[in-house]
């Protein structure tokens, strides 16, 4: 195996005038060096193929690769990279998406810097504002956020293994997206690229395009050298090269009656796409659907945009376009409540969705239980919200002040109208009664293996230990798209249930015929099979062996395609998602206004998950989501300066530790959904999207100062209070 190393650009925006490889090629142990001219197809992308595998004539962000070395050892590869001489002509960069709107084009082949524009129109906002007694206009801003997975990205490319042109092993979140990218770059068929997912050390949406780029680079080197090639990022390389959560700049205008009835909302949300389109078209689409929050509003006008800049590019991250708009909208609700002299709970309850409510996109919520009122009640009762809100609203003395804040959301499950939403599995019973299972969706730490295995075990009445859950292999597993959008249990779980039911029916038909039974159904439980009147026919193992010896085919494909949905790009009207989940989180904080220190004392999270297939796994999602939401709210920020990244390791990029975690009360709410396997829906992303907004509202109550940008840090709090007191800025 050879070891690869990437030479990255010195400048976020520059022309490449010359690349001199002469000295690097002379180093003993260097086996190959490639540049963009060696890449068969140098651009790829899931939505818009504009991302360079290696920079060809121009660099667009500080993580762009220039050249790639393969050598006998990592040390030799590093030395070779340092020996490559590149001549640049630095170009002026654009680092603000607002500036990018009217700036010269970053990508020369495009007419402007707009990646995407999504519109949503409902009613007549001008009429709505005319009828409003109170109108508020506010601006909010969110930051770049690093995924901070503990394992940096790594791939190994093996040439000509098992009749494939190239096999890629690696820390890969979405094996089929990776396969598509590698095949596109190499200009070969999907059936000639094999992707095998290894156990992954965290992803949270982050190991998609960056891994695809690395896999493509390693594949080109492997084919050039005819040897396996390993490409691994250091932490610093990972933070410099990998995409981030989109920063948003948001303008909200809301109109309401004096008694708190929402009448109109107008929203503009601008996302920084960075150097490449990546997932920006889909991320901003989810934002346009959910930007008004879970409230019935008759008149809505929403526009979401993405613009190219020379910043690090942005893509999928847990929440995917919802945390940004929820922070803004839920902050706005508290500000409106204050303006109206209402408590924030009262305002929300007056306007939230119920069964048969109509969303901003015109969708009637008539096919599932709309449980907003339930999750709100369970969360607020758990922490005595109203009592504490009244207590903390009184004047507080001393430097340490307490506050309590809430945030609520609705979230469309799975991909929605942004893509085809289907998934498949392969399930096979062996003649000894054991099973193997291939899923097209990937285990990324969320507990998919356990949930799917539980579904199989439940349906077939067997112990879960009988099931061997295989790693995703794109030449065996059914192409199920990407493991994103909290869709695995909902869509993949339905496919799993389909496969298990098919095998159950095969065994049932076989046994009914074998024993000449009059029954139409049999009972599968306790590793055995029974008649409806509880007469045991045989063990599951015996049934499998007997069926096999009788020539019964005991393998099945399970497949599930989501219900029909619709979307009108011009009006933003339709049924963008086939079902939704609902959540409420409440934060109780203590703020030291002399130092700005924020302590999150308690968090309550109530989420309707449909049905908890594995309650312990669901609780894990609660705790992890709250941790990430806390980081998003008060700690995490990628520090960029005109395209350069200043905090490239965890000594300066801060994430929550165990000492930062509050006392957490998780509340699993179950209203089984008719579309889900055993009624299950989504939980992975909803638990993350509310925390920052709830904390922001709690801090605002504690300090009397509304901070409209994330993260809510020490300086913003201390400066606000210092200026109020007439002291110099610290």
C-alpha positions in Angstrom: 0.0 0.0 0.0 1.1 3.5 -0.8 0.4 6.6 1.2 -1.0 9.8 -0.3 -0.7 13.4 0.6 -2.4 16.5 -0.8 -0.8 19.8 -1.5 -3.4 22.5 -0.8 -3.5 26.1 -2.0 -1.9 29.0 -0.1 -4.7 31.4 -1.2 -8.5 31.1 -1.1 -8.7 33.0 -4.4 -5.9 32.7 -6.9 -4.9 31.8 -10.4 -2.5 28.9 -10.8 0.3 30.0 -13.1 2.7 27.1 -12.8 3.2 23.8 -10.9 6.8 22.5 -10.7 7.0 18.9 -9.7 10.7 18.3 -10.6 12.2 18.3 -7.1 9.4 16.2 -5.6 9.7 13.5 -8.3 13.4 13.1 -7.5 12.7 12.0 -3.9 13.3 8.2 -3.4 10.0 6.4 -2.6 7.8 8.8 -4.5 5.7 6.6 -6.9 3.3 9.1 -8.5 2.3 12.8 -8.5 -0.9 13.9 -10.1 -2.5 17.3 -10.8 -5.8 18.3 -12.3 -4.7 17.4 -15.8 -4.4 13.8 -14.8 -8.0 13.6 -13.6 -10.3 12.1 -16.4 -13.2 14.3 -15.2 -12.2 16.9 -12.7 -15.6 18.2 -11.6 -18.3 16.4 -9.6 -21.3 17.2 -7.4 -24.5 15.6 -6.2 -26.7 18.4 -7.4 -24.5 20.8 -9.4 -21.2 19.3 -10.7 -18.9 22.3 -10.0 -16.5 20.9 -7.3 -12.9 20.4 -8.4 -11.2 17.2 -7.5 -7.9 19.2 -7.8 -7.7 22.9 -8.7 -7.0 23.2 -12.3 -6.5 26.9 -13.2 -8.1 28.6 -10.3 -8.4 28.1 -6.5 -11.8 28.9 -5.0 -11.2 28.3 -1.3 -8.4 27.6 1.1 -9.1 23.8 1.1 -8.6 23.3 -2.6 -6.0 20.7 -3.5 -3.3 21.5 -6.1 -1.4 18.2 -6.4 -1.4 14.7 -4.9 1.6 12.5 -4.1 1.7 8.8 -3.6 4.8 7.4 -1.8 6.1 4.4 0.1 5.6 6.1 3.5 3.6 9.0 4.9 6.9 10.8 5.7 8.1 10.6 2.1 4.7 11.8 0.8 4.9 14.8 3.2 8.4 15.7 2.1 7.4 15.5 -1.6 4.4 17.7 -1.1 6.6 20.3 0.6 9.0 20.1 -2.4 6.3 21.1 -5.0 6.6 24.7 -6.2 3.5 26.5 -7.2 3.4 29.9 -8.7 0.1 31.8 -8.0 -1.5 35.1 -8.9 -3.6 36.1 -5.9 -7.0 37.4 -6.9 -9.5 39.5 -4.9 -11.9 37.2 -3.1 -15.6 37.6 -2.0 -16.3 36.5 1.5 -19.8 37.9 2.2 -22.8 36.4 0.5 -24.5 39.8 0.5 -21.6 41.3 -1.3 -21.6 38.3 -3.6 -25.1 39.2 -4.9 -23.8 42.0 -7.0 -20.1 41.1 -7.3 -18.2 39.8 -10.4 -18.7 36.0 -10.9 -16.5 33.7 -8.9 -17.0 30.8 -11.3 -16.2 32.1 -14.8 -18.7 29.7 -16.5 -21.7 31.1 -14.5 -23.7 34.2 -15.2 -23.8 35.3 -11.5 -23.0 34.1 -8.0 -26.4 32.9 -7.1 -26.4 29.1 -6.4 -30.2 28.9 -5.9 -33.3 30.9 -5.0 -36.4 29.2 -3.5 -39.7 31.0 -3.2 -42.8 30.4 -1.1 -46.0 32.4 -1.5 -49.2 32.1 0.4 -52.0 34.6 0.6 -51.2 38.3 0.4 -48.5 39.5 2.8 -49.2 43.2 2.1 -52.8 42.7 3.1 -51.8 40.8 6.1 -49.5 43.5 7.3 -52.2 46.1 6.7 -54.5 44.2 9.1 -51.8 43.8 11.7 -51.9 45.8 15.0 -48.2 45.1 15.6 -45.4 44.7 13.1 -41.9 43.6 14.1 -38.8 43.5 11.8 -35.7 41.8 13.0 -32.4 40.5 11.6 -30.6 37.4 12.8 -27.3 35.7 11.9 -25.8 32.3 12.3 -22.2 31.0 12.0 -20.0 28.5 10.2 -20.0 25.3 12.3 -17.5 22.3 12.0 -19.0 18.8 12.3 -16.3 17.9 14.8 -16.4 14.1 14.3 -13.7 12.4 16.3 -12.3 10.4 13.4 -10.9 12.5 10.5 -11.7 11.4 7.0 -9.8 8.4 5.5 -10.1 6.2 2.4 -8.2 3.3 0.9 -8.4 2.7 -2.9 -7.6 -0.8 -4.2 -7.2 -1.2 -8.0 -8.7 -4.2 -9.8 -10.0 -6.1 -6.8 -12.7 -8.7 -7.4 -13.4 -7.7 -11.0 -14.0 -4.0 -10.1 -11.9 -1.3 -11.6 -11.5 0.2 -8.2 -12.7 -0.7 -4.6 -12.9 2.1 -2.0 -12.8 1.3 1.7 -13.3 4.1 4.1 -15.1 6.3 6.6 -18.0 7.0 4.2 -21.4 8.2 5.2 -23.1 7.8 1.9 -21.5 4.9 -0.1 -23.7 5.3 -3.2 -23.1 9.0 -3.5 -19.4 8.2 -3.2 -19.7 5.6 -5.9 -21.5 8.0 -8.2 -18.8 10.6 -7.7 -15.8 8.2 -8.3 -17.5 6.7 -11.4 -18.1 10.2 -12.8 -14.5 11.3 -12.1 -13.0 8.1 -13.6 -15.6 8.1 -16.5 -16.6 4.5 -15.9 -19.8 2.7 -15.0 -21.3 2.5 -11.5 -20.8 -1.3 -11.7 -17.1 -0.9 -12.0 -16.7 1.0 -8.7 -17.2 -0.8 -5.4 -17.6 1.1 -2.2 -17.4 -0.7 1.1 -18.2 1.3 4.2 -16.0 0.7 7.2 -17.1 1.5 10.8 -17.4 5.2 10.9 -16.1 7.5 13.7 -18.8 10.1 13.5 -20.2 12.1 10.5 -23.3 14.2 11.3 -23.7 14.9 7.6 -20.0 15.7 7.2 -18.5 12.7 5.4 -20.1 13.1 2.0 -18.6 15.3 -0.7 -15.3 15.7 1.1 -15.0 11.9 1.2 -16.1 11.6 -2.4 -13.3 14.0 -3.4 -10.8 12.0 -1.4 -12.0 8.7 -2.8 -11.7 10.0 -6.3 -8.2 11.3 -5.7 -7.1 8.0 -4.2 -8.7 6.1 -7.0 -6.8 8.0 -9.7 -3.5 7.3 -7.8 -4.3 3.6 -7.3 -5.0 3.1 -11.0 -1.9 5.1 -12.0 0.4 3.1 -9.7 -1.6 -0.2 -9.7 -1.2 -0.4 -6.0 -3.5 0.3 -3.0 -3.4 3.9 -1.9 -4.4 5.3 1.5 -5.4 8.9 1.9 -6.0 10.3 5.4 -6.6 13.8 6.7 -5.0 15.2 9.8 -7.4 17.2 12.0 -6.0 20.4 10.6 -6.4 19.2 7.1 -9.9 18.0 7.9 -11.1 21.3 9.2 -9.5 23.2 6.3 -10.9 21.0 3.6 -14.2 19.7 4.8 -17.5 21.6 4.3 -19.4 23.2 7.2 -22.8 24.1 8.3 -24.2 27.1 6.3 -24.0 30.5 8.0 -27.3 32.4 7.4 -28.2 36.0 7.3 -32.0 36.3 8.0 -34.5 39.1 7.8 -37.9 38.5 9.4 -41.0 40.7 9.4 -44.0 39.5 11.3 -47.5 41.0 11.7 -50.0 40.1 14.4 -53.2 41.3 16.0 -53.0 42.9 19.5 -54.3 39.7 21.0 -51.4 37.7 19.4 -52.9 36.2 16.3 -50.3 35.9 13.6 -51.4 37.3 10.3 -48.4 37.8 8.1 -44.7 36.9 7.8 -42.1 37.9 5.3 -38.7 36.2 5.3 -35.4 36.5 3.5 -32.7 34.0 4.3 -29.3 34.2 2.6 -26.9 31.2 2.9 -23.2 31.3 2.3 -22.5 28.4 -0.1 -18.8 29.0 -0.1 -16.8 27.9 -3.1 -19.1 25.2 -4.4 -22.8 24.5 -4.7 -22.6 21.2 -2.7 -25.9 20.7 -0.9 -26.9 24.4 -0.8 -29.9 23.9 -3.2 -31.4 21.3 -1.0 -30.4 22.8 2.4 -32.1 26.1 1.5 -35.1 24.2 0.2 -35.8 22.7 3.6 -35.3 26.2 5.0 -38.0 27.7 2.7 -40.5 25.0 3.8 -40.0 25.4 7.5 -38.9 29.1 7.9 -42.3 30.2 9.4 -42.2 27.6 12.1 -45.1 25.4 13.2 -47.6 28.2 13.1 -50.7 28.8 11.1 -50.1 32.1 9.2 -52.5 33.1 6.4 -50.1 35.4 4.6 -46.5 34.3 3.9 -43.7 35.4 1.6 -40.4 33.6 2.0 -37.3 33.7 -0.1 -34.2 31.6 0.5 -31.0 32.1 -1.4 -27.5 30.6 -1.6 -24.5 32.5 -3.0 -21.0 31.5 -3.9 -18.2 33.0 -1.9 -14.5 32.2 -1.5 -15.1 30.9 2.0 -14.9 27.2 2.8 -17.8 25.5 1.1 -20.9 24.4 3.0 -23.1 21.3 2.9 -25.0 18.8 4.9 -24.9 18.9 8.7 -27.3 17.5 11.2 -30.5 19.7 11.0 -29.9 20.6 7.3 -31.2 24.1 7.0 -33.6 24.0 9.9 -31.5 25.1 13.0 -30.8 28.5 11.3 -34.4 29.4 10.6 -35.6 27.9 13.9 -33.1 30.1 15.8 -34.5 33.2 14.0 -38.2 32.4 14.1 -38.3 31.2 17.7 -36.3 34.2 18.8 -38.8 36.3 16.9 -41.8 34.7 18.7 -40.3 35.6 22.1 -39.7 39.2 20.9 -43.2 39.4 19.6 -44.6 38.1 22.8 -42.7 40.7 24.8 -44.0 43.4 22.4 -47.6 42.2 23.0 -47.2 41.8 26.7 -47.9 38.1 26.5 -45.9 35.2 27.9 -44.1 33.2 25.1 -46.1 30.0 25.8 -49.4 31.8 25.4 -48.4 33.3 22.1 -47.3 29.9 20.7 -50.4 28.0 21.9 -52.5 30.6 20.1 -50.9 29.9 16.8 -49.6 26.4 16.6 -50.5 23.6 14.2 -53.2 21.1 15.2 -54.8 18.3 13.3 -55.9 19.5 9.8 -54.0 22.8 10.1 -52.6 24.2 6.8 -48.9 24.9 6.6 -47.2 27.8 4.8 -46.8 25.6 1.7 -50.6 24.9 1.7 -50.3 21.4 3.0 -53.2 20.1 5.1 -51.9 18.1 8.0 -54.5 15.4 7.8 -52.7 12.1 7.6 -51.0 11.9 11.1 -51.4 13.1 14.6 -50.2 16.7 14.9 -48.8 16.6 18.5 -47.4 20.0 19.0 -49.7 20.8 21.9 -48.9 17.5 23.5 -45.1 17.9 23.3 -45.4 21.5 24.6 -47.5 20.5 27.5 -45.3 17.6 28.5 -42.1 19.8 28.3 -43.5 22.8 30.1 -45.1 20.8 32.8 -41.9 18.9 33.4 -39.9 22.0 34.2 -42.7 24.2 35.6 -42.1 26.6 32.8 -44.8 29.3 33.6 -43.9 29.4 37.2 -40.2 29.9 36.5 -40.9 32.3 33.6 -42.8 34.5 36.0 -40.1 34.3 38.7 -37.3 35.1 36.4 -39.2 38.0 34.8 -39.0 39.8 38.1 -36.0 42.2 38.6 -32.9 40.2 39.5 -30.0 41.6 41.4 -26.4 40.6 41.5 -24.2 39.4 38.6 -25.7 36.0 38.3 -29.1 36.0 36.6 -31.4 33.1 35.6 -33.7 32.8 32.6 -35.8 30.2 31.0 -36.6 29.9 27.3 -38.5 27.6 24.9 -38.5 26.7 21.3 -40.8 24.5 19.2 -40.6 23.0 15.7 -42.1 20.8 13.1 -39.9 18.9 10.7 -40.6 17.2 7.5 -39.5 13.6 7.6 -37.1 12.1 5.1 -36.0 13.7 1.8 -39.3 15.3 0.8 -39.7 16.7 -2.7 -36.0 17.4 -3.1 -35.3 13.9 -4.4 -36.7 10.4 -5.0 -37.2 8.8 -1.7 -36.9 5.0 -1.7 -34.7 2.4 0.0 -34.0 -1.3 -0.2 -32.6 -4.2 1.8 -31.6 -7.9 1.1 -32.6 -10.4 3.8 -31.6 -14.1 3.5 -32.4 -17.0 5.8 -29.8 -19.7 5.8 -30.6 -23.4 6.2 -29.5 -23.4 9.8 -32.0 -20.6 10.7 -29.4 -17.8 10.9 -29.8 -14.7 8.7 -27.7 -12.2 6.9 -28.8 -8.7 6.1 -27.7 -6.1 3.6 -29.0 -2.6 3.9 -28.6 0.1 1.2 -28.6 2.7 4.0 -25.5 3.0 6.1 -24.8 2.7 9.9 -23.2 6.0 10.8 -23.5 5.7 14.6 -27.2 6.4 14.8 -28.2 2.8 15.6 -29.6 1.7 12.3 -28.2 -1.8 12.6 -29.9 -2.3 15.9 -33.3 -0.8 14.7 -33.4 -2.8 11.5 -32.3 -6.0 13.2 -35.0 -5.5 15.8 -37.7 -5.1 13.1 -36.6 -8.4 11.5 -36.5 -10.2 14.8 -39.9 -8.8 15.8 -41.5 -9.9 12.5 -40.0 -13.4 12.4 -40.2 -14.0 16.1 -36.5 -14.8 16.5 -33.6 -13.6 18.7 -31.7 -10.7 17.3 -28.5 -12.6 17.7 -29.5 -14.8 14.7 -29.0 -11.8 12.4 -25.6 -10.8 10.8 -25.9 -7.2 9.7 -23.4 -6.8 6.8 -21.5 -3.6 6.0 -22.8 -1.6 3.0 -21.3 -2.8 -0.2 -22.5 -1.0 -3.4 -22.1 -4.1 -5.6 -24.5 -6.1 -3.3 -26.6 -3.7 -1.3 -29.6 -2.1 -3.1 -29.0 1.6 -4.1 -31.0 3.4 -1.4 -29.6 6.9 -1.9 -28.0 8.7 1.0 -28.3 8.1 4.7 -29.5 11.6 5.5 -32.6 13.5 6.5 -33.4 11.3 9.5 -34.9 8.9 7.0 -33.2 5.6 7.9 -35.7 4.2 10.4 -38.7 5.5 8.5 -37.8 4.6 4.9 -35.2 1.9 5.4 -37.2 0.4 8.3 -40.2 0.0 6.0 -38.0 -1.7 3.4 -36.8 -4.0 6.2 -40.3 -4.8 7.3 -41.2 -5.5 3.7 -38.4 -8.1 3.3 -39.2 -9.8 6.7 -42.9 -10.0 5.8 -42.1 -11.6 2.4 -39.9 -14.3 4.1 -42.5 -14.9 6.8 -45.1 -15.4 4.1 -42.8 -17.9 2.2 -42.3 -20.0 5.4 -46.0 -19.7 6.2 -47.1 -20.9 2.7 -44.5 -23.7 2.9 -45.7 -25.0 6.3 -49.4 -24.7 5.5 -48.9 -26.8 2.4 -46.5 -29.3 4.2 -49.0 -29.9 7.0 -52.1 -29.5 5.0 -53.3 -26.8 7.4 -56.6 -24.9 7.1 -55.1 -21.8 8.6 -54.1 -18.8 6.5 -51.6 -17.3 9.0 -49.2 -18.7 11.5 -47.6 -17.2 14.6 -43.9 -16.6 14.7 -42.6 -16.2 18.2 -39.9 -17.4 20.6 -37.8 -18.8 17.8 -40.6 -21.2 16.9 -43.7 -21.3 14.7 -47.2 -22.0 16.0 -50.7 -22.4 14.6 -53.3 -19.7 15.6 -54.5 -22.0 18.4 -51.0 -22.2 19.9 -49.9 -25.6 18.6 -46.2 -25.6 18.0 -45.3 -26.8 14.5 -41.5 -26.7 14.7 -38.6 -24.4 15.6 -37.6 -21.6 13.3 -34.3 -23.3 12.6 -36.2 -26.6 11.6 -38.5 -24.6 9.4 -35.6 -23.0 7.6 -33.9 -26.3 7.1 -37.0 -28.0 5.9 -37.9 -25.2 3.5 -34.4 -25.2 2.1 -34.4 -28.9 1.5 -37.7 -28.6 -0.3 -36.2 -26.0 -2.7 -37.9 -22.9 -1.2 -36.0 -19.7 -2.0 -35.4 -18.0 1.4 -34.0 -14.7 0.3 -35.9 -11.5 -0.4 -35.5 -7.9 -1.5 -37.4 -5.4 0.6 -38.2 -2.1 -1.0 -40.1 1.0 0.1 -40.9 4.1 -1.8 -42.3 7.0 0.1 -45.9 8.3 -0.5 -46.5 10.8 -3.3 -45.5 14.4 -2.6 -45.6 17.6 -4.6 -43.9 21.0 -4.9 -44.4 24.0 -7.1 -41.1 25.8 -7.6 -42.8 29.1 -8.5 -45.2 29.4 -5.6 -43.7 27.1 -3.0 -47.0 25.3 -2.6 -47.7 21.6 -2.4 -47.1 18.6 -0.1 -43.3 18.8 0.4 -43.2 16.0 3.0 -45.4 13.0 3.5 -45.3 13.3 7.3 -43.8 15.4 10.1 -42.4 15.2 13.6 -43.0 17.7 16.4 -40.8 18.8 19.3 -40.3 21.3 22.1 -37.2 22.0 24.1 -36.8 24.3 27.1 -33.6 25.6 28.5 -32.9 27.0 32.0 -29.7 29.1 32.2 -27.7 31.1 34.6 -25.7 34.0 33.2 -22.9 35.9 35.0 -23.3 39.4 33.5 -20.0 40.5 34.8 -18.0 37.8 32.9 -20.5 36.7 30.3 -20.3 33.1 31.4 -23.4 31.1 30.5 -24.3 27.9 32.4 -27.1 25.8 30.9 -28.6 24.4 34.0 -31.4 22.2 32.7 -32.8 21.1 29.3 -36.1 19.5 28.8 -36.7 17.9 25.4 -40.1 16.4 24.3 -40.2 14.9 20.8 -42.8 12.9 19.1 -40.9 10.0 17.4 -44.0 8.1 16.2 -42.9 4.9 17.9 -39.5 4.3 19.6 -38.2 1.1 18.0 -35.3 1.2 20.4 -35.9 3.6 23.3 -32.3 3.5 24.5 -31.1 4.5 21.1 -33.7 7.3 20.9 -32.5 8.6 24.3 -29.0 8.6 22.8 -30.2 10.8 20.0 -31.8 13.2 22.6 -28.5 13.6 24.6 -26.4 13.9 21.5 -28.7 16.4 19.8 -28.9 18.5 22.9 -25.1 18.5 23.2 -24.7 19.7 19.6 -27.5 22.3 20.0 -25.8 23.6 23.1 -22.5 23.9 21.2 -24.3 25.6 18.3 -25.9 28.1 20.7 -23.1 29.3 22.9 -19.7 27.8 21.9 -19.0 26.7 18.4 -17.8 29.0 15.6 -15.4 28.4 12.8 -13.2 31.6 12.9 -12.7 32.7 9.3 -10.8 35.8 8.0 -11.2 36.5 4.3 -11.3 32.8 3.5 -8.6 31.7 5.9 -9.5 29.4 8.8 -7.9 30.4 12.1 -9.0 27.6 14.5 -8.0 24.3 12.9 -8.0 22.0 15.9 -10.0 21.5 19.1 -7.7 23.6 21.2 -9.3 26.6 19.6 -12.5 25.3 18.0 -14.5 24.6 21.2 -17.2 21.9 21.5 -19.1 21.0 24.6 -17.5 18.6 27.0 -19.1 16.5 29.8 -18.6 19.5 32.2 -20.8 21.7 29.9 -23.7 19.3 29.8 -26.9 20.3 31.7 -29.3 18.2 33.6 -31.4 16.7 30.8 -35.0 15.5 31.0 -35.8 13.6 27.8 -39.5 12.9 27.1 -40.3 10.4 24.4 -43.7 11.1 22.9 -45.3 8.3 20.8 -48.1 8.8 18.3 -47.6 5.9 15.8 -47.5 7.2 12.3 -49.4 5.2 9.6 -46.5 5.7 7.2 -43.8 4.3 9.6 -42.6 0.8 10.4 -44.6 0.0 13.6 -45.4 3.7 13.5 -41.8 4.9 13.8 -40.7 8.3 12.4 -37.6 10.5 12.8 -35.5 11.6 15.8 -31.9 12.2 14.7 -32.1 15.8 13.6 -35.1 17.2 15.5 -33.3 16.8 18.8 -30.5 19.2 17.5 -32.5 21.9 15.9 -34.2 23.5 18.9 -31.5 23.9 21.5 -29.8 27.1 20.3 -33.1 28.9 20.0 -34.3 27.8 23.5 -31.0 28.8 25.0 -31.1 32.2 23.2 -34.5 32.9 24.6 -33.4 31.9 28.1 -30.3 34.2 27.9 -32.5 37.0 26.7 -34.8 36.7 29.7 -31.8 36.4 32.2 -29.9 39.4 30.8 -32.6 41.6 29.4 -30.5 41.7 26.2 -31.6 40.0 23.0 -28.6 38.6 21.1 -29.6 37.9 17.5 -26.5 36.2 16.3 -24.9 32.8 17.1 -23.0 31.8 19.1 -24.2 33.7 22.1 -20.7 34.4 23.5 -19.2 36.2 26.5 -18.3 39.4 24.6 -21.8 40.0 23.3 -23.2 39.7 26.8 -20.5 41.6 28.7 -20.4 44.4 26.1 -24.1 44.9 26.2 -24.1 45.3 30.0 -20.9 47.3 30.0 -22.4 49.8 27.6 -25.6 50.0 29.6 -23.6 50.8 32.7 -21.4 53.3 30.8 -18.2 51.3 31.3 -15.6 50.9 28.6 -15.9 48.0 26.3 -13.9 44.9 27.5 
